[in-house]
Amino acid sequence: MKRRDFLAGIGGATTLAACSPASDDGPGEAASQERFSWKIVTTWPPNFPGLGTGVNTLARHIEEMSAGRLRITVYAAGELIPAFEVFDAVSRGSAEMGHGAAYYWRGKAEASQFFASMPFGLNAHEMNGWLYYGGGLELWRELYEPFNLVPFPAGNTGVQTGGWFNRPIESVSDLRGLKMRIPGIGGEVLNLAGGTPVNLPGSEIFTALQTGSIDAAEWVGPYNDVAAGLHQAARYYYYPGWQEPGPTLECIINGDAWSSLPDDLKAIVAVACQAVNLDMTAEFMARNARSLEQLEADDSVEIRAFPDEVLAELKRLTLQVVDDMAARDPMAAKVWESYRAFMQQSERWQKISEQAYLSTRDVPE
């Protein structure tokens, strides 16, 4: 892809939106007035708080900033295609855009999982740093290019919770035989720990947990979990979300559709994705805190921390899973090298900044 297309998705996107659009033919060329009507398919239930409504916000921003030149119709999971067919639908051009989480496509490209969330990996702020300024976005686009897709970061919930369980988790042995909804690398880790991972779309989690077809489920955090009613289907709510510390959501665009846009509309799409990426993180920071208060006041819910020994074993297994993946997949090895280097560098700064500060803060009641 041309360098300007990369810049449209990273820090330079804001500058591009603020200036007159440029082209290869020289500065000052008038913007095309051609109009486009696109579809965006998602992996989320209709108008689901935060995740689904974030897609609505993205479509609205694009239409408003383009003065109606690019209109996007939103289709939630199941309205046009099933949730887990988003990647293929956008790749072949049945829809111009899609919104979901990259770890859903591990069957297409294992390295995609790094661009959603890695257990014990980067948090939301670090993911943004790696993607926008650490080479992550370029690697993401390199990975998706054979599928005729152009990805953009387009949302992040921040660190999630560990999930809902119908029985206490007091030792590593309690993970054995556990049937749990958990996608991505986290699911592979659970499998090595003796559990059975199940990949379900959000719309099916409550019923599966309530009926006992699964024993546990991780979804997002208090805001979305309460909206999905998961607190009514299981008693034990565990933290921290070791499996998804900084889950980035993606907007994927069909490569041919992207190429058809004039440069000013490309800049608008890029800036809208970046705006939603920021807005969703802020929304979840506020809404999770409020929903946690609701759960804390609910006598039917027990909020618990995972035992240290459980977290230690899950971390050990995570490194085993990732190292094995990198050994068999050259692209995964390339992405892991970049991801790990950024995480090691960031960790030193985090220890004397965010981590150090939060350990000293005690907000008075």
N, C-alpha and C positions, 0 to 999 in steps of 0.2 A: 504494500500500500504506500501511497505517496506520503511524504513526511507531514504534509498539512493535515492529512486525515488522522494521523496519530495525535497531532497537536490539538485537533478538535476535541479529543477525548480526555486530555489531561489539563494541566494548569493553564496552558495557553488558551483554553477554550473561552474563558471569560473575556480575555483581550480580543479574541476574534469576534465575539458577539458585540463588543462595544465599538468596533470599527466598521468602516465600510468594507463589504466583502471583496476579497482579492481573487484573482484567477491567474492561470498560467499566461493569459494574454496581456497581463499588465494590470496595474492598480486602477481603481475608479470605474471599472466596468459596472454597468447598471445591473441590479439584481433581476433575475428571471422572474416573470410573473406567472410561470406555469404552476398549475394547481395539482395537488396529489391527494388521493384518498387511500389511506392505508388501514390495515387491520393489525391489532396486537392481541396475541393469544397469551394466556397466563396459566400458571400452575396453581393459582389461588382460588378459593371459593368466591362467589360474587360479592363484591363490596366488602370483603373481609377487612376488619380494622387494621390499619397500618400497611399490611402487605398488599391487599387488593385495592384499597383506597389510594395507596401510593401510585399505582398504575394509572388510576383515574386522574390523579394530579399531574402525572407526567404527560398524559395525552392533552390535558387542558392547557398546560404551559406551552406545549409545542404549537397548539392551534392559536393561542392568543399571541404568542411572540411572532408567529408567522403571518398574522393577520388573516388567518383562515386559508392560507396557501397550502398548508399540510394539515389535513384533518385525519384523526386516528380514531377508529371505532374499537372499543375495548371488549374483548370476549373472555369471560372468566373460565376457569376449568370446567369442562363438560358442556359448555354452551356451543362451541364450534368443534372442538377436539378434546380428547381426554387430557388430563393434566400432564402426564408424562410423555406426550407426543409433541410438545412445544418445540423442542430442538429440531426434530425432523421436519415439522411443518414449515418452520422458518427457513431451514436449510434448502428445502426444495421450492420455496416461494409460494406456498399455499397461503401464508400470511407474511407480511413484510417485517413484522416485529414480534418479539416474544419477551416475556418477563418471567423469571423463575430463579432457581439457584443452580449453580454450575455443577454441584456434586450429583445432581439427578442424572447427569449424562456420563457417568463413569464408564458405562458400557460402550460409549462412543470414543472416549479419550480419558484414560485414567487420570492424567494430569489435570483435568478440569476441576478436580476436587480441591486443589490448592486455592482456586479462585473463588470458592465459596467460604469454606472454613476448614482448618486443620485442627484436630484435637491438640490441646496444649500449645497452640500456635499464636498467631498475631491477633490482637484485639482490633476493634473497629478503627481506632485512630491509626494503629500501625498498618492495618490493611490499606487504608487510604494513602499512607505514606509510601508503602511499597508499590502500590498500583500507579499512583500519579507521579511519584518522584524517585522510585527505586527500580524501575524497569519491569515491574509486574505487568502493566497493561500491554506493553510490547510483546511480552511472552504469551499473554492471553490471546492476543490477536494472531500471533504466529500459530498457536495451537488450533484456533478455530478457522483459520484461512482455508484449509482443505475442505471444510464443510460449507464454504461460501457464506460465512457468518462474520459479522463485525460486533464484538462485545463491548459494552460500556458498564462500569459500575453504576448501579441505579438503586441503591438502598442498603441499609445495614441496621439490624436490630440492636447492635451492641451485644455484649456477652449474654448468653442465654442461661436458662436454668437447666439442671441435670435431668429433669423429667418427673413424671408421675408414675408411682409404683403401687401395686396392690398388696405389697408386703415389704417389710423393712429390709434395707440393705446394710447389714452390719459387718460383713466380711466378704472377701473375694468369692468364697464358696456360694454366697447368695446369688451371684451372677450366673451360676451354672444352671442351665435349663430355663433361664429367663427368656421369654419371647417378647421382644421389644421393638416398637417402631422407632427406628433410628437409621438415617441414611448415611451415605458417604463413608469416609475412613472410620468414623465412629462405629459404624455397623460392623466393619471388618474387625475392629478391636474387640467388640462385644463377642463376636464369633470365636476369636481366639481365647477369650475368657470363659468360653463354654456356653454362652447364650446363643439365641437365634435372632438375628436382625430381620426386621420386616420393613419394607419401604412402602409406605402408604401416603397418598395425598392427604392434605389437611382436612378435607371434607369427610374422610372416612375414619379419622382417629377416634373420635368420641364413641362411635358405635362399637368399634373393635375393642376398645378398652372397657366399655360398659358391659358388653356381652361376654368378656373373658376370652375372646379369641386371641388377644395379646395380654401380657401381664404388666406391661409398662409402656410408656410412650414419652418421647421428648418432642416438643413442638417448638415453642419459641421462648416465651417468658410470661410473667403474670398478665400483662395486657392482652395478649392473644390467647393465652390458655384459659383465662376467665371467659373471654368472648366465645371460645369453643366449648365451654362447659366442662372442661376436663377435671375441674375440682369436684364435680358431681359424679365422676366415674372412677376415681381412685383417691386414696387417703393420703399417701405419703409423697411429699413434694421435696425433691432433693436439689441441692446446689453444691458447688458451682457447676456451670455448664462446661465441663471439661471438653465436651465433644464439639462445641461451637462457640469459641471465645470471641469471634468477630465476623459473623457470617455476612458476607457481601452478597447482595442480590444483583442479578444481571439484566440488562436490556440487550437483547441480541437482535441484530438487523440483518436481513438478507443482503448479501454482498452486491447483487445486481441492483436491488432497490436502492441501496446506499449510494452506489455509483451514479444512479439516475438523478440524484438531488443536486441542485446548484450549491455552491460553497456556502452561501449565507444560510440556507436551510440546514446544511450539515452542522454549521456552528450552533444554530438554534437547538437542534437535537442534542448535541453534545452538552451544551449549557443546561438544558432541561434535565438531562440525566444526572449531571453533577448537582443540580439544585435538589432533586429528589433524593439523591444519595445523602446529602446533608440534612434535609428536612426529616427524613425517616429516622435517622439516628437521634435527632432532637426529640421527635415525637415519642419514640420508645423510651428515652430517658425519663420523660415526664410521665407517660402513661403507665410504665412498669411500676414506678414508685407508688402511684396512686392505687393500682390494682393489688400491689403487695399488701397494702393496708387492709384491703378487703379480705384477702386470704388469711392474714394474721388474726382477723376478728372472727373467722369461721371455725367453730369448734370441731367441725368434721374434717379439718385439714391439719396435718402435722408437717411443719416445715423443718427439714433436717439437713445437716451437712453430711456429705459423703465421708466415711472414715478415711483417715490418712493412708492406711494400708491399701484401701481400694483404689484411691487416686494414684498412688505410687505404682501399682500393678498396671493400671490402665495406661499410664504414661509410658511404662516400659514396653507394653504391647504396641502402643502407637508408633514408637520409633522402629519397632520391628516391622510393622506393616509398611511404613513409609520407605524404609531402607530396601525392603523386598520389592516394592513397586518400582523404585528407582533402578534397581538392579536389572529388571526385565524390560523397562521402558525408557529409552534414551531421552524422550521429551520430558518424562516425569523427572528424570535425573537432572536435566537442565533447569527445570522450574524449581525443584527442591534445592538445588545449589544456590539459586538466587534468593529464594524464600528464607532459607536457613541463614545465609549471610546477613540478610537484612534483620532477621530476628535477633541474631547475636549482637549486632551493632546496636539495635534499638534497646535491647534489654539493659545494657549498661546505663543508657540515658534514663530509661523508665525507673530504674532503682533509685536514682537521686532526684527524680522529678515527681511523676504521678504517684508511684508507689510510696515514696518517702513522705510525700505530702499527706496522702490519705491515711497513712498510719499514725499521723499526728493529729488528725482532725477529729473532734468530738463535738457534734452539733448539739447544743443544749436543748433540752425538751421545753 
